[in-house]
């Protein structure tokens, strides 16, 4: 089970990401923000932000395969 402070942090992080991506916080949590039980979740989460956003845009650009098309 996730520590309450970690869960609050996950929700805050997902709120920031979801506002940038135009999706709901719950969807962002379920799809893009892993459950992190380590107290240093915040450092990890912000380091992962770009990867999460990139994955989201890959999903949007090519939802069937989950990969971005390259030219």
Buried (B, 14 or more C-beta within 10 A) or exposed (E): EEEEEBBEBBBEBBBBBBEEBEBEBEEBBEEBBEEBEEEEBBEEBEEBBEEBBEBBEBBEEEEEEEEEEEE
